[in-house]
Amino acid sequence: MSFLRNRRVLKNLLIMMCLWLSFSVNFWLMNFLVNNFDNVYPSALASSLSDFLAEILGAYLYYLLGARISFAGGYVLSCIGGIIILAYGLQHQDNFSFTFLILFAKFGISSNGNLVYVAHPDTFPAAFAATAFGFCQVFARVFTVLSPVIAQ
């Protein structure tokens, strides 16, 4: 635990815990909400397709653009997609655009899910990386338990 005395490591740990928390809660929240939409099958297909595409492109974007821009881009995509879903999509769930909005919002969330795994070894010293990974996982999972409650 001597690594926590280093301000840079502590700051990175707090930031990474927040990134893990926001990814984990939003990822599972979106998965629980897909079951409540009118067209479950197209929504679930869009969600799965966006997961697949985000897994492929997430790490590539990280190495191409860096951590800050990649994380910010993923959260901006998911935020814009979520706002449009709330403002327009929920009233037009039978339209094809709703399926595209699911794909759009879920891509940002899933991309950041890939990024938290890919960026972790570069963020922490090798001797502390596994411990930091555990801290982030436990912190995120404690709050992820609330996702089904929030979705209902």
N, CA and C of each residue as an Amber inpcrd file, in Angstrom:
protein
   456
   0.7980000  -1.1990000   0.0000000   0.0000000   0.0000000   0.0000000
   0.8440000   1.2690000   0.0000000   2.1370000   1.1070000  -0.1020000
   3.0040000   2.2830000  -0.1380000   2.7770000   3.0990000  -1.4070000
   2.1950000   2.4860000  -2.4200000   1.9290000   3.2160000  -3.6590000
   0.8900000   4.3120000  -3.4570000  -0.0020000   4.1310000  -2.4810000
  -1.0410000   5.1280000  -2.2510000  -0.4950000   6.4240000  -1.6780000
   0.7420000   6.4170000  -1.2390000   1.3670000   7.6560000  -0.7600000
   1.7800000   8.5520000  -1.9220000   1.9240000   7.9680000  -3.0760000
   2.2640000   8.7160000  -4.2770000   0.9950000   9.4090000  -4.7940000
   1.0180000  10.7370000  -4.8670000  -0.1740000  11.5010000  -5.2600000
  -0.6520000  11.1470000  -6.6710000   0.2790000  10.9210000  -7.5620000
  -0.0970000  10.6100000  -8.9440000  -0.8230000   9.2660000  -9.0190000
  -0.3170000   8.2780000  -8.3080000  -0.9610000   6.9610000  -8.3030000
  -2.3310000   7.0470000  -7.6440000  -2.4290000   7.7850000  -6.5470000
  -3.7130000   7.9380000  -5.8630000  -4.7270000   8.6550000  -6.7540000
  -4.2780000   9.7050000  -7.4350000  -5.1660000  10.4350000  -8.3470000
  -5.6270000   9.5270000  -9.4840000  -4.7030000   8.7730000 -10.0600000
  -5.0700000   7.8390000 -11.1300000  -6.0360000   6.7680000 -10.6390000
  -5.8370000   6.3090000  -9.3980000  -6.7340000   5.3020000  -8.8370000
  -8.1460000   5.8640000  -8.6830000  -8.2710000   7.0710000  -8.1820000
  -9.5970000   7.6780000  -8.0110000 -10.2800000   7.9120000  -9.3570000
  -9.5210000   8.3810000 -10.3300000 -10.0900000   8.5930000 -11.6670000
 -10.5160000   7.2660000 -12.2770000  -9.6660000   6.2610000 -12.1610000
  -9.9880000   4.9590000 -12.7450000 -11.1870000   4.3220000 -12.0380000
 -11.3150000   4.5370000 -10.7330000 -12.4840000   4.0180000 -10.0180000
 -13.7610000   4.6710000 -10.5380000 -13.7130000   5.9620000 -10.8050000
 -14.8800000   6.6560000 -11.3640000 -15.1980000   6.1570000 -12.7700000
 -14.1690000   5.9220000 -13.5770000 -14.3910000   5.4010000 -14.9270000
 -14.9990000   4.0020000 -14.8840000 -14.4760000   3.1570000 -13.9850000
 -15.0330000   1.8140000 -13.8250000 -16.4880000   1.8880000 -13.3650000
 -16.7490000   2.7590000 -12.4050000 -18.1050000   2.8880000 -11.8730000
 -19.0760000   3.3160000 -12.9630000 -18.7300000   4.3560000 -13.7020000
 -19.6510000   4.8520000 -14.7240000 -19.8420000   3.8330000 -15.8450000
 -18.7790000   3.1590000 -16.2330000 -18.9310000   2.1260000 -17.2640000
 -19.8210000   0.9960000 -16.7700000 -19.5160000   0.4640000 -15.6110000
 -20.1990000  -0.7300000 -15.1260000 -21.6900000  -0.4850000 -14.9030000
 -22.0190000   0.5970000 -14.2300000 -23.4300000   0.8920000 -13.9580000
 -24.1800000   1.1410000 -15.2620000 -23.6160000   1.9440000 -16.1450000
 -24.3080000   2.2530000 -17.3990000 -24.4170000   1.0460000 -18.3230000
 -23.3870000   0.2210000 -18.3590000 -23.4290000  -0.9770000 -19.2010000
 -24.5640000  -1.8960000 -18.7680000 -24.6340000  -2.1830000 -17.4770000
 -25.6760000  -3.0900000 -17.0040000 -27.0410000  -2.4270000 -16.9950000
 -27.0890000  -1.1350000 -16.7710000 -28.3630000  -0.4200000 -16.8350000
 -28.9500000  -0.5200000 -18.2430000 -28.1130000  -0.3180000 -19.2340000
 -28.5780000  -0.4190000 -20.6200000 -29.0320000  -1.8410000 -20.9360000
 -28.3140000  -2.8410000 -20.4350000 -28.7190000  -4.2340000 -20.6670000
 -30.0680000  -4.5430000 -20.0300000 -30.3190000  -4.0070000 -18.8490000
 -31.6100000  -4.2370000 -18.2070000 -32.7260000  -3.4730000 -18.9120000
 -32.4270000  -2.2900000 -19.4320000 -33.4500000  -1.4950000 -20.1040000
 -33.8560000  -2.0710000 -21.4530000 -32.9590000  -2.7670000 -22.1250000
 -33.2800000  -3.3360000 -23.4390000 -34.4970000  -4.2520000 -23.3400000
 -34.6550000  -4.9490000 -22.2360000 -35.7980000  -5.8510000 -22.0600000
 -37.1170000  -5.1130000 -21.9140000 -37.0760000  -3.8280000 -21.6040000
 -38.2980000  -3.0580000 -21.4020000 -38.7490000  -2.2930000 -22.6430000
 -37.9590000  -2.3030000 -23.6960000 -38.3310000  -1.5800000 -24.9060000
 -39.3870000  -2.3670000 -25.6790000 -40.1320000  -1.6660000 -26.5420000
 -41.2060000  -2.3110000 -27.3050000 -40.6780000  -3.3880000 -28.2430000
 -39.6680000  -3.0800000 -28.9990000 -39.0710000  -4.0400000 -29.9280000
 -37.8200000  -4.6320000 -29.2890000 -38.0120000  -5.6880000 -28.5320000
 -36.9140000  -6.2610000 -27.7570000 -35.8420000  -6.8510000 -28.6630000
 -36.2310000  -7.5870000 -29.6860000 -35.2440000  -8.2840000 -30.5140000
 -34.3540000  -7.3360000 -31.3130000 -34.9000000  -6.3410000 -32.0170000
 -33.9930000  -5.3990000 -32.6990000 -33.1210000  -4.6100000 -31.7250000
 -33.6700000  -4.2670000 -30.5670000 -32.8880000  -3.5350000 -29.5690000
 -31.7590000  -4.3950000 -29.0200000 -32.0550000  -5.6590000 -28.7390000
 -31.0200000  -6.5670000 -28.2360000 -29.9710000  -6.8420000 -29.3080000
 -30.3940000  -6.9420000 -30.5580000 -29.4510000  -7.1450000 -31.6510000
 -28.5330000  -5.9330000 -31.8040000 -29.1050000  -4.7350000 -31.7270000
 -28.2930000  -3.5170000 -31.8130000 -27.3280000  -3.4280000 -30.6420000
 -27.7880000  -3.8050000 -29.4580000 -26.9280000  -3.7820000 -28.2800000
 -25.7570000  -4.7490000 -28.4350000 -26.0360000  -5.9430000 -28.9100000
 -24.9710000  -6.9390000 -29.0970000 -24.0110000  -6.5440000 -30.2050000
 -24.5430000  -5.9940000 -31.2810000 -23.6920000  -5.5540000 -32.3870000
 -22.7720000  -4.4190000 -31.9520000 -23.3040000  -3.5020000 -31.1690000
 -22.4630000  -2.3980000 -30.6940000 -21.3940000  -2.8980000 -29.7300000
 -21.7160000  -3.9020000 -28.9110000 -20.6970000  -4.5050000 -28.0470000
 -19.5690000  -5.0990000 -28.8810000 -19.9470000  -5.8140000 -29.9240000
 -18.9630000  -6.4540000 -30.7970000 -18.0660000  -5.4150000 -31.4720000
 -18.6730000  -4.3860000 -32.0360000 -17.8990000  -3.3470000 -32.7180000
 -17.0130000  -2.5710000 -31.7490000 -17.5310000  -2.3090000 -30.5570000
 -16.7540000  -1.5550000 -29.5690000 -15.5540000  -2.3500000 -29.0820000
 -15.7050000  -3.6530000 -28.9540000 -14.5720000  -4.4810000 -28.5410000
 -13.4670000  -4.4550000 -29.5850000 -13.8530000  -4.4280000 -30.8420000
 -12.8620000  -4.3980000 -31.9180000 -12.1800000  -3.0380000 -31.9940000
 -12.9700000  -1.9660000 -31.9330000 -12.4310000  -0.6290000 -32.1630000
 -11.8970000   0.0630000 -30.9110000 -12.3200000  -0.3670000 -29.7280000
 -11.9360000   0.3220000 -28.4970000 -10.4410000   0.3870000 -28.2640000
  -9.7870000  -0.7480000 -28.3410000  -8.3370000  -0.7780000 -28.1100000
  -7.5880000  -0.0410000 -29.2090000  -8.0740000  -0.1560000 -30.4320000
  -7.4380000   0.5580000 -31.5420000  -7.5160000   2.0700000 -31.3260000
  -8.6660000   2.5540000 -30.8920000  -8.8100000   3.9900000 -30.6210000
  -7.9130000   4.4340000 -29.4760000  -7.7410000   3.5620000 -28.4900000
  -6.8730000   3.8970000 -27.3570000  -5.4350000   4.1030000 -27.8230000
  -4.9370000   3.1870000 -28.6220000  -3.5580000   3.3090000 -29.0870000
  -3.3970000   4.3980000 -30.1390000  -4.4620000   4.7150000 -30.8400000
  -4.4020000   5.7570000 -31.8550000  -4.5470000   7.1520000 -31.2480000
  -5.4910000   7.3280000 -30.3230000  -5.8260000   8.6490000 -29.7940000
  -5.3610000   8.9030000 -28.3650000  -5.0870000   7.8630000 -27.6090000
  -4.7130000   8.0310000 -26.2110000  -5.9100000   7.8540000 -25.2930000
  -5.6170000   7.7990000 -24.0050000  -6.6530000   7.4840000 -23.0160000
  -7.6840000   8.5990000 -22.8740000  -7.2430000   9.8250000 -22.7310000
  -8.1900000  10.9190000 -22.4750000  -9.1990000  11.0990000 -23.5960000
  -8.7100000  11.1570000 -24.8040000  -9.6070000  11.3850000 -25.9350000
 -10.5140000  10.1770000 -26.1480000  -9.9890000   8.9830000 -25.9680000
 -10.7970000   7.7750000 -26.1600000 -11.9050000   7.6780000 -25.1200000
 -11.5680000   7.8970000 -23.8550000 -12.5910000   7.8640000 -22.8090000
 -13.6140000   8.9710000 -23.0140000 -13.1400000  10.1740000 -23.2880000
 -14.0580000  11.2960000 -23.4900000 -14.9680000  11.0380000 -24.6840000
 -14.4080000  10.5170000 -25.7570000 -15.2200000  10.2220000 -26.9340000
 -16.2930000   9.1880000 -26.6540000 -15.9410000   8.1490000 -25.9180000
 -16.9250000   7.1260000 -25.5740000 -18.0430000   7.6680000 -24.7100000
 -17.6910000   8.4840000 -23.7250000 -18.7230000   9.0430000 -22.8640000
 -19.5660000  10.0830000 -23.5810000 -18.9720000  10.8380000 -24.4830000
 -19.7540000  11.8040000 -25.2640000 -20.7400000  11.0630000 -26.1670000
 -20.2740000  10.0000000 -26.8340000 -21.1760000   9.2050000 -27.6790000
 -22.3490000   8.6440000 -26.8830000 -22.0550000   8.0310000 -25.7520000
 -23.1280000   7.4240000 -24.9670000 -24.0450000   8.4790000 -24.3650000
 -23.4980000   9.6230000 -23.9880000 -24.3210000  10.6960000 -23.4210000
 -25.2540000  11.2830000 -24.4790000 -24.7160000  11.5600000 -25.6560000
 -25.5530000  12.0910000 -26.7350000 -26.6220000  11.0690000 -27.1220000
 -26.2200000   9.8140000 -27.2500000 -27.1870000   8.7710000 -27.5720000
 -28.2660000   8.6380000 -26.5120000 -27.8770000   8.6950000 -25.2400000
 -28.8540000   8.5980000 -24.1570000 -29.8170000   9.7670000 -24.1220000
 -29.3090000  10.9620000 -24.3560000 -30.1770000  12.1480000 -24.3610000
 -31.1670000  12.0820000 -25.5210000 -30.6930000  11.6620000 -26.6910000
 -31.5980000  11.5490000 -27.8400000 -32.6270000  10.4410000 -27.6090000
 -32.2140000   9.3530000 -26.9670000 -33.1760000   8.2940000 -26.6410000
 -34.2520000   8.8390000 -25.7120000 -33.8530000   9.5910000 -24.7000000
 -34.8370000  10.1520000 -23.7710000 -35.7340000  11.1850000 -24.4400000
 -35.1540000  12.0440000 -25.2720000 -35.9250000  13.1310000 -25.8660000
 -36.7970000  12.6710000 -27.0370000 -36.3070000  11.7460000 -27.8370000
 -37.0180000  11.3580000 -29.0570000 -37.3480000   9.8660000 -29.1080000
 -36.3910000   9.0440000 -28.7580000 -36.4970000   7.6150000 -28.9980000
 -37.5840000   6.8920000 -28.2390000 -37.8120000   7.2520000 -26.9920000
 -38.8030000   6.5240000 -26.1970000 -40.2130000   6.6850000 -26.7540000
 -40.4780000   7.8010000 -27.4390000 -41.7910000   8.0050000 -28.0510000
 -41.8840000   7.3500000 -29.4320000 -40.7560000   6.9580000 -30.0040000
 -40.7180000   6.3790000 -31.3510000 -39.9720000   5.0380000 -31.3400000
 -40.3370000   4.1640000 -30.4320000 -39.6270000   2.8910000 -30.3040000
 -39.8660000   1.9570000 -31.4820000 -40.9390000   2.1560000 -32.2270000
 -41.2190000   1.2960000 -33.3670000 -40.4540000   1.7090000 -34.6210000
 -39.7870000   2.8400000 -34.5740000 -39.0270000   3.3600000 -35.7060000
 -37.6270000   2.7410000 -35.7300000 -37.0460000   2.6260000 -36.9330000
 -35.6950000   2.0790000 -37.0700000 -34.6580000   2.9680000 -36.3910000
 -34.9230000   4.2550000 -36.3120000 -33.9600000   5.1790000 -35.7000000
 -33.7210000   4.8430000 -34.2310000 -34.7150000   4.2780000 -33.5660000
 -34.5440000   3.9010000 -32.1650000 -33.4880000   2.8060000 -32.0310000
 -33.5210000   1.8480000 -32.9320000 -32.5130000   0.7840000 -32.9220000
 -31.1260000   1.3600000 -33.1530000 -31.0190000   2.3180000 -34.0630000
 -29.7380000   2.9730000 -34.3140000 -29.2690000   3.7460000 -33.0810000
 -30.1930000   4.3780000 -32.3590000 -29.8260000   5.1160000 -31.1440000
 -29.3050000   4.1730000 -30.0650000 -29.8990000   2.9930000 -29.9610000
 -29.4070000   1.9830000 -29.0140000 -27.9760000   1.6060000 -29.3810000
 -27.7430000   1.3690000 -30.6700000 -26.4100000   1.0170000 -31.1450000
 -25.4230000   2.1310000 -30.8250000 -25.8190000   3.3480000 -31.0510000
 -24.9750000   4.5230000 -30.8370000 -24.5970000   4.6780000 -29.3600000
 -25.6080000   4.6450000 -28.4850000 -25.3590000   4.8390000 -27.0520000
 -24.5660000   3.6790000 -26.4600000 -24.9120000   2.4760000 -26.8460000
 -24.2400000   1.3070000 -26.2810000 -22.8070000   1.1870000 -26.7800000
 -22.5200000   1.6950000 -27.9940000 -21.1580000   1.6590000 -28.5070000
 -20.2250000   2.4620000 -27.6070000 -20.6460000   3.6440000 -27.1850000
 -19.8120000   4.4650000 -26.3090000 -19.5520000   3.7990000 -24.9730000
 -20.5840000   3.1990000 -24.4070000 -20.4350000   2.5240000 -23.1170000
 -19.5180000   1.3080000 -23.2510000 -19.7570000   0.4910000 -24.2630000
 -18.9590000  -0.7230000 -24.4470000 -17.5190000  -0.4110000 -24.8130000
 -17.3290000   0.6400000 -25.5750000 -15.9700000   1.0590000 -25.9150000
 -15.1970000   1.4330000 -24.6570000 -15.8480000   2.1560000 -23.7650000
 -15.1840000   2.5170000 -22.5130000 -14.9780000   1.3070000 -21.6160000
 -15.8360000   0.3160000 -21.7250000 -15.6150000  -0.9220000 -20.9880000
 -14.3490000  -1.6230000 -21.4310000 -14.1130000  -1.6160000 -22.7130000
 -12.8740000  -2.1810000 -23.2340000 -11.6870000  -1.3190000 -22.8160000
 -11.8700000  -0.0200000 -22.8330000 -10.7720000   0.8940000 -22.5080000
 -10.3110000   0.7870000 -21.0600000 -11.2280000   0.5360000 -20.1210000
 -10.7830000   0.4370000 -18.7270000  -9.8540000  -0.7560000 -18.5390000
 -10.0820000  -1.8090000 -19.3010000  -9.1770000  -2.9560000 -19.2390000
  -7.8540000  -2.6690000 -19.9390000  -7.9250000  -2.0330000 -21.0950000
  -6.7220000  -1.7870000 -21.8870000  -5.8410000  -0.7220000 -21.2480000
  -6.4360000   0.3060000 -20.6690000  -5.6660000   1.4240000 -20.1170000
  -5.0920000   1.1290000 -18.7390000  -5.6220000   0.1450000 -18.0700000
  -5.2090000  -0.1120000 -16.6850000  -3.7070000  -0.3840000 -16.5240000
  -3.1070000  -1.2570000 -17.3060000  -1.6660000  -1.5130000 -17.1200000
  -0.7840000  -0.2960000 -17.4050000  -1.2360000   0.5810000 -18.2950000
  -0.4560000   1.7820000 -18.5990000  -0.6270000   2.8700000 -17.5500000
  -1.6560000   2.7650000 -16.7390000  -1.9810000   3.8100000 -15.7740000
  -1.2520000   3.6320000 -14.4530000  -0.9520000   2.4040000 -14.0740000
  -0.3760000   2.1190000 -12.7650000   0.9620000   1.4060000 -12.8980000
   1.8200000   1.5450000 -11.8630000   3.0650000   0.7660000 -11.8480000
   2.7400000  -0.7320000 -11.8190000   3.6090000  -1.5230000 -12.3910000
   3.3460000  -2.9580000 -12.5250000   3.0920000  -3.6370000 -11.1790000
   3.7940000  -3.2150000 -10.1390000   3.6470000  -3.8480000  -8.8260000
   2.3060000  -3.5170000  -8.1700000   1.6550000  -2.4460000  -8.5960000
   0.3920000  -2.0190000  -7.9870000  -0.7990000  -2.2350000  -8.9180000
  -0.5630000  -2.6160000 -10.1610000  -1.6360000  -2.6910000 -11.1580000
  -2.7250000  -3.6900000 -10.7700000  -2.3610000  -4.8600000 -10.2900000
  -3.3610000  -5.8660000  -9.9270000  -4.1830000  -5.4230000  -8.7240000
  -3.5330000  -4.7920000  -7.7550000  -4.2510000  -4.2880000  -6.5860000
  -5.2100000  -3.1800000  -6.9870000  -4.7550000  -2.2730000  -7.8270000
  -5.6140000  -1.1860000  -8.2990000  -6.7840000  -1.7410000  -9.1060000
  -6.5270000  -2.7650000  -9.8990000  -7.5790000  -3.4150000 -10.6660000
  -8.6510000  -3.9740000  -9.7270000  -8.2230000  -4.6010000  -8.6470000
  -9.1650000  -5.1310000  -7.6660000  -9.9620000  -4.0490000  -6.9760000
  -9.3040000  -2.9540000  -6.5780000 -10.0150000  -1.8260000  -5.9650000
 -11.1070000  -1.3080000  -6.8970000 -10.7420000  -1.1010000  -8.1470000
 -11.6930000  -0.5630000  -9.1240000 -12.8560000  -1.5190000  -9.3450000
 -12.5620000  -2.8050000  -9.4510000 -13.6080000  -3.8040000  -9.6690000
 -14.5980000  -3.8430000  -8.5020000 -14.0820000  -3.9010000  -7.2900000
 -14.9600000  -3.9830000  -6.1210000 -15.8060000  -2.7250000  -6.0000000
 -15.1890000  -1.5640000  -6.1620000 -15.9150000  -0.2980000  -6.0680000
 -17.0350000  -0.2400000  -7.1070000 -16.7290000  -0.6210000  -8.3290000
 -17.7330000  -0.5620000  -9.3930000 -18.8410000  -1.5840000  -9.1710000
 -18.4950000  -2.7760000  -8.7370000 -19.5020000  -3.8320000  -8.5720000
 -20.4610000  -3.5400000  -7.4270000 -19.9820000  -2.8640000  -6.3960000
 -20.8710000  -2.5190000  -5.2790000 -22.0190000  -1.6440000  -5.7690000
 -21.7190000  -0.6920000  -6.6290000 -22.7570000   0.2030000  -7.1260000
 -23.5140000  -0.3770000  -8.3170000 -22.9130000  -1.3140000  -9.0250000
 -23.5810000  -1.9400000 -10.1630000 -24.7710000  -2.7710000  -9.7050000
 -24.7540000  -3.2110000  -8.4740000 -25.8720000  -3.9730000  -7.9280000
 -27.1650000  -3.1590000  -8.0080000 -27.0520000  -1.8410000  -8.0210000
 -28.2320000  -0.9800000  -8.0680000 -28.8050000  -0.8110000  -9.4750000
 -28.1270000  -1.2860000 -10.5010000 -28.5920000  -1.0990000 -11.8790000
 -30.0010000  -1.6420000 -12.1320000 -30.3490000  -2.8460000 -11.6760000
 -31.7240000  -3.3050000 -11.9130000 -32.7640000  -2.4390000 -11.2090000
 -32.4210000  -1.9260000 -10.0500000 -33.3550000  -1.0690000  -9.3180000
 -33.5650000   0.2410000 -10.0670000 -32.4870000   0.8050000 -10.5940000
 -32.5800000   2.0510000 -11.3530000 -33.3650000   1.8230000 -12.6420000
 -33.1730000   0.6800000 -13.2820000 -33.8480000   0.3870000 -14.5510000
 -35.3560000   0.2440000 -14.3810000 -35.8020000  -0.1890000 -13.2320000
 -37.2400000  -0.3640000 -13.0120000 -37.8020000   0.9010000 -12.4630000
